[in-house]
Amino acid sequence: SDSTRMPAANHSFYLRHCYLNNDFSAGRMVVGGVTLDLSKVKIPIYNLATREDHIAPAKSVFRGSGFFGGPVTYVLSGSGHIAGVINPPAKGKYQYWTNGPVEGTYEDWVANAHETPGSWWPHWQAWIEEMDGRRVAARTPGGKGEALLGDAPGTYVTIEA
């Protein structure tokens, strides 16, 4: 299983304000005395959903795209919550759909979307490079006096629940 790895109080706060009361999307969620307002997020957003996602349904992710104050690129990937996201191009699996601005209904967006075979990753890479093509070197783990946490994938995966 893949647990949330969150302290109980944080998990309770998250569920209460993001799901039960829907405070986050309604602009009523307060963290550290600051009310979170997605309409103030003006930077470009790449919002990925997966067609068969049972945790973050594609229609809900589409609707959520409208809460941001800046431009949103909504992309729908084939498959579900994990396989639709972790889909390396070399595997040649699934497909993804793109369309213009996030407007109208989800059903209309899907009906007019362009299907592209394969991974959405190259589309995302092109989107990032369009925003800013500069690249920076990866940092060296343990550099600048940082403590090493251990080799990937990490020790938490060996913990038995």
NUPABA-294834 format. One record per residue: residue in one letter; x, y, z of N, C-alpha, C in turn. Coordinates in steps of 0.1 Angstrom, whole numbers, plus 2048, in hexadecimal, padded with zeros to 3 digits. Layout:
# NUPABA-294834
aXYZXYZXYZ/...
//
This chain:
# NUPABA-294834
s8087F480080080080080980C800/d8038187FD80A8247FC80382E805/s80782E81280083781B804845819/t7FD84E82080085C81E80C861825/r81185A82F81D85E83681C86C83C/m80F87084080D87D84780987B855/p80D88485E80888386C7F988386C/a7F387D8767E587C8777DE889877/a7E389387E7DC8A087E7DD8A7871/n7E88A58697E88AB85C7DF8A4852/h7DE8978537D589084B7C789384D/s7C389585A7B589885E7B28A6859/f7BB8B085A7B98BD8557B78BD846/y7C08B683F7BF8B58307B18AF82C/l7AD8A48327A189E82E7958A7831/r7958AD83D78A8B68417898C2838/h7948C88347938D582D7938D381E/c7998C881979A8C680A78E8BD805/y7898B580E77E8AB8097718AE810/l7708AC81D7648AD82475D8BB822/n7648C682575F8D38247628DA817/n76A8D480F76E8DA8027738E9803/d77A8EB80E77F8F981178A8FE808/f7928F580379D8F97FB7988FF7EE/s7908F87E678B8FD7D97829097DB/a77B90A7E77729157E97799217EE/g7869217F078E92C7F578C92F804/r78892580C78692681A79191F823/m79B91981C7A49128247AF91B829/v7B291A8367BB92383D7C791B842/v7D391E83E7DF9178437E9922848/g7ED9218557F692B85B7F193985A/g7E393A85B7DD94785B7DB94D84E/v7DE9468437DD94B8367D294382F/t7C894A8297BE9438217C3940813/l7C29338107C892F8037BE9327F8/d7C29397ED7BA93D7E27C193A7D5/l7BC92F7CF7C292A7C27C19347B7/s7B793E7B87B69487AD7C29517AD/k7C99517B87D595A7B97E29537B2/v7E09467AF7EB93F7A87EA943799/k7F494B7957F39507887FD94A77E/i80694178481093A77B809930773/p80F92C76780A92275F809914767/i7FE90D7657FC90076C7FA8F5761/y8018EA7638008DE75B7F88D5764/n7EB8D37617E28CB76A7DF8BE763/l7E58B37687E38A67637D989E76A/a7D08977637C688E7697C8881761/t7C38767677C38697617B586475F/r7B285F7547A485B75079D85275A/e7A484975F79D83F7687A1840777/d7A584C77A7AA84F78879E84E792/h79F84679C7958447A679784D7B2/i7A38547B37A785C7BE7A486B7BB/a7A986F7AF7A787D7AA7A187C79D/p79387A79D78C87879078F884786/a79088077979488976F78A89576E/k77E89277077489D76F7768A777A/s77A8A278677C8AB7917898B378F/v7938AD7897A08B478679D8BF77C/f7958BB7727918C576878B8D176E/r7818CF77777A8D977E7848E2786/g78D8DB78D7978E27957A08EB78D/s7A18E87807AA8F17787A48FF777/g79790177979190E779793916785/f79991178F79B91979C7A892179B/f7B191E7927BE9257917BC93378A/g7C493C78D7C394A7877CB94C77B/g7D39427777DC94376B7D8939761/p7E09387567DE92E74C7DF91F751/v7D691774D7D79097507D7900744/t7E08F77437E08ED7397DB8E073F/y7CF8DB73B7CA8CF7417CD8C4737/v7D28B973C7D68AD7347D08A173B/l7C98997337C388D7377CB881733/s7D087973C7D886D7397D0860739/g7D38577317CC84A7327D084273E/s7C88387427CA83074D7C683675A/g7CC8327667C78367737D183E77B/h7CF83E7887D68477917E5846791/i7EA83A7907F98377907FE835781/a7F882C77A7FD82876D7FC834763/g7F283C7647F084875B7FA85375E/v80085376A80A85E76D81885876A/i81B84C77082884676F82783E762/n82A84575782983F749835844741/p84183E74384C84273B84A84072C/p84E84A72484C84971585183C70F/a85C83771486282B70D85981F70E/k84F81F71784681371883C81470D/g83981F70782F8206FC82181D700/k81E82070D81081C712807827713/y7FA8247127EF82D7157EF83970A/q7E984470E7E784F7067E485B70F/y7E38677097DE8737107D787C707/w7CF88470D7C688D7057C989C709/t7C98A56FF7CB8B37017C08BA6FA/n7BE8C66FE7B48CF6F87B88DD6FB/g7B08E76F77B38F56FA7B08F8708/p7AC90570A7AA90A7187A090171F/v7A190272C7988FA73578B903736/e7828FF72D77590772C76A8FD72B/g75E90172E7528F872C7528EC736/t74C8E273174B8D67397578CC736/y7598C37407638B973E75F8B0731/e7528AD73074E8A47257518AB718/d74E8B87177518BF70A7608BF707/w7688C27127768C271177B8B570B/v7778AA71177B89C70D7768996FE/a76A89D6FB76589A6EE76D8A16E3/n7738AD6E677A8B46DC7898B36DE/a78E8AB6E779C8A96EA7A38A16DF/h7B08A46DE7B989D6D47C08916DC/e7BE8856D77C58796DD7D38776D7/t7DD8756E07EA8736DB7EF8656E1/p7F385C6D97F884F6DF8058516E7/g8068496F28128496FA811851706/s81D85370C81E85B71981C86A717/w81687072281587E722822885725/w82C87E72A83888472E83F88E724/p84088A71784689370D83E8A070C/h83089F70D8288AB70C82B8B4718/w82D8AE7248308B673083E8BC72E/q8488B57298558BA7278558C671E/a84D8C571384C8D07098468DC710/w83C8DA7188358E472083F8EC729/i8478E47308518EA73985B8F2732/e8608EC72786A8F471F864900718/e85790071685190C71085091771B/m84F91372884F91C73385D922735/d86791973587491E73787E912734/g88591372988D90872489A90772B/r89D9107358AA90E73C8AA902745/r8B68FC7468B88F074E8C28F2759/v8C18EC7648CB8ED76E8D08DF772/a8DC8DE7768E18D177A8DB8CC786/a8D98BF7878D38B87938DD8BA79F/r8D88BC7AA8E18BE7B68E78B07BA/t8F28B17C18F88A57C68F38A27D4/p8ED8967D58E88937E38F38937ED/g8F18997F88FB89B8039048A7801/g9028AE7F690A8BA7F49068C57FD/k90E8CF7FE90B8DB8079088D7815/g90E8CC81A90B8C88288FE8C282B/e8F68BF8208E98B88228EB8AA827/a8E28A582F8E38978348DD88E829/l8E38838278DE87981D8D3872824/l8C887081D8BD8688228BE85981F/g8C68568158C78488128C4846803/d8C783A7FE8C58377F08B68367ED/a8B28397E08A58377DC8A18287DC/p8968247DF88A82D7E08878327EE/g8908307F888E83580588B82A80F/t88D82C81C88B82282687C820829/y87482A82686682882A85F81D823/v86481981785E80E810860800817/t86A80082086C7F38278647F2834/i85E7FC8388567FC8448497F4842/e8477EB84B83A7E384A8307E9852/a8247EA84D8187F18548137E785F/
//
